[in-house]
Amino acid sequence: MANEDPALMERAKRARRIVKNPALYKVCMGCDSIVATKVHICPNCHSYRFESDEEFVVTQAKHLSSRAQHSVVAEDLF
């Protein structure tokens, strides 16, 4: 465990939180990011199309938690 990637461990931690309560989240159909249900425009790609099906959210959370981040997020631009 000492050799595990801290970023990947953080992604897994966030995924567990999402899987426990998928009704609070939705998946952006523009960039596949998971955002809170209260979001109207994706902070990463500015899309406004989302999928809120709980099974889809859980599947996406599991998928994203198993790989390194590939997308550019707002924090990367500062």
C-alpha positions as CSV (number, residue, x, y, z in Angstrom):
1,M,0.0,0.0,0.0
2,A,2.9,2.4,0.6
3,N,3.6,2.5,-3.2
4,E,0.0,3.5,-4.2
5,D,-0.6,6.7,-6.1
6,P,-2.1,9.3,-3.7
7,A,-4.2,10.9,-6.5
8,L,-5.7,7.5,-7.4
9,M,-6.4,6.9,-3.7
10,E,-8.2,10.2,-3.5
11,R,-10.3,9.4,-6.6
12,A,-11.2,6.0,-5.0
13,K,-12.3,7.9,-1.8
14,R,-14.5,10.3,-3.8
15,A,-16.0,7.4,-5.8
16,R,-16.9,5.6,-2.5
17,R,-18.8,8.7,-1.4
18,I,-20.6,8.9,-4.8
19,V,-21.5,5.2,-4.8
20,K,-23.0,5.5,-1.3
21,N,-25.3,8.3,-2.3
22,P,-25.6,8.5,-6.1
23,A,-28.8,10.5,-6.0
24,L,-26.7,13.6,-5.1
25,Y,-24.7,13.4,-8.3
26,K,-25.0,13.3,-12.1
27,V,-22.7,12.6,-15.0
28,C,-21.8,15.3,-17.5
29,M,-22.4,14.0,-21.0
30,G,-19.8,16.4,-22.5
31,C,-16.8,15.2,-20.5
32,D,-18.0,12.3,-18.4
33,S,-17.2,14.1,-15.1
34,I,-19.4,13.5,-12.1
35,V,-20.9,16.7,-10.6
36,A,-23.4,17.5,-7.9
37,T,-27.0,17.5,-8.9
38,K,-27.3,21.2,-8.1
39,V,-24.9,22.1,-10.9
40,H,-26.5,23.4,-14.1
41,I,-23.4,23.9,-16.2
42,C,-20.4,21.6,-16.0
43,P,-17.4,23.4,-14.4
44,N,-15.0,21.4,-16.6
45,C,-16.4,21.6,-20.1
46,H,-19.4,24.0,-19.7
47,S,-21.8,21.4,-21.0
48,Y,-25.4,21.5,-19.8
49,R,-26.4,17.9,-20.7
50,F,-26.3,15.5,-17.8
51,E,-27.3,11.9,-17.0
52,S,-28.7,11.5,-13.5
53,D,-29.7,7.8,-13.6
54,E,-28.2,6.4,-10.3
55,E,-27.0,3.2,-11.9
56,F,-25.1,5.2,-14.6
57,V,-23.6,7.5,-11.9
58,V,-22.4,4.5,-9.9
59,T,-20.9,2.8,-13.0
60,Q,-19.1,6.0,-14.0
61,A,-17.8,6.5,-10.4
62,K,-16.3,3.0,-10.4
63,H,-14.8,3.5,-13.8
64,L,-13.2,6.9,-13.0
65,S,-11.9,5.6,-9.7
66,S,-9.9,2.8,-11.4
67,R,-7.8,5.0,-13.6
68,A,-5.7,8.2,-13.4
69,Q,-7.4,11.5,-14.3
70,H,-7.2,12.4,-18.0
71,S,-9.4,15.5,-18.2
72,V,-8.4,19.1,-17.6
73,V,-10.3,20.6,-14.7
74,A,-10.6,24.3,-13.6
75,E,-7.9,24.0,-11.0
76,D,-5.4,23.0,-13.8
77,L,-5.8,26.3,-15.5
78,F,-4.6,28.5,-12.6
